[in-house]
Amino acid sequence: MIVNSSILKNAYKCNKQIMEYLVFKCKLPVLSYSGNDYYFTNNSELEEHLKHMPFNLKLMSMFVK
C-alpha cells in the first residue's frame, strides 16, 4: 500500500462505500487511502466494474469527486 497518496496522479478516488464494493465484491486491491478517500489503479478492469456498479453507488460517486 502506498503511504503518501499525494504522489498518485492517475488513480481513481472514491469514498468508503464505493471502496467496500470494489474491494469486497469485485476483489480489487486498494492502492492507498487518506482519511475517507481511497485510491485504486485506473485500468480497464476497474472501468468494467464501475460500469456494472449498483445504481445507488453510481449516484453517490457523482457527488464525491
C-alpha positions in Angstrom: 0.0 0.0 0.0 1.2 3.5 -0.9 1.5 5.6 2.2 1.8 9.0 0.5 -1.3 9.3 -1.6 -0.3 12.7 -2.9 2.1 11.1 -5.4 -0.7 9.3 -7.1 -1.5 11.1 -10.4 -3.8 8.9 -12.4 -5.6 7.0 -9.7 -9.4 6.5 -9.2 -10.5 8.3 -6.0 -13.7 7.2 -4.1 -15.3 7.2 -0.7 -15.6 4.3 1.8 -18.9 2.9 0.5 -17.6 2.6 -3.1 -14.3 1.2 -1.8 -16.2 -1.6 0.1 -18.0 -2.5 -3.2 -14.7 -2.6 -5.2 -12.7 -4.5 -2.6 -15.3 -7.0 -1.2 -17.5 -7.6 -4.3 -15.0 -7.0 -7.1 -11.8 -8.1 -5.4 -9.8 -5.1 -6.5 -6.8 -4.0 -4.3 -6.6 -0.6 -2.7 -3.5 1.4 -3.7 -3.7 3.9 -0.9 -6.1 5.8 1.4 -6.1 9.1 3.2 -9.0 9.8 5.6 -12.2 8.9 3.8 -10.5 8.9 0.3 -9.5 5.6 -1.2 -7.4 5.2 -4.4 -7.4 2.4 -7.0 -5.4 1.8 -10.1 -7.3 3.4 -13.1 -7.3 0.5 -15.6 -9.8 -1.4 -17.8 -10.7 -3.9 -15.0 -11.8 -1.0 -12.7 -13.7 0.6 -15.6 -15.6 -2.6 -16.2 -16.6 -2.9 -12.5 -17.6 0.7 -12.4 -19.9 0.2 -15.4 -21.7 -2.6 -13.5 -21.8 -0.9 -10.1 -25.2 -0.6 -8.4 -27.2 2.5 -9.2 -27.1 3.9 -5.7 -23.3 3.8 -5.7 -23.1 5.4 -9.1 -25.2 8.2 -7.8 -23.0 8.6 -4.8 -19.9 8.6 -6.9 -21.1 11.6 -8.9 -21.1 13.8 -5.7 -17.8 12.5 -4.1 -15.2 13.9 -6.5 
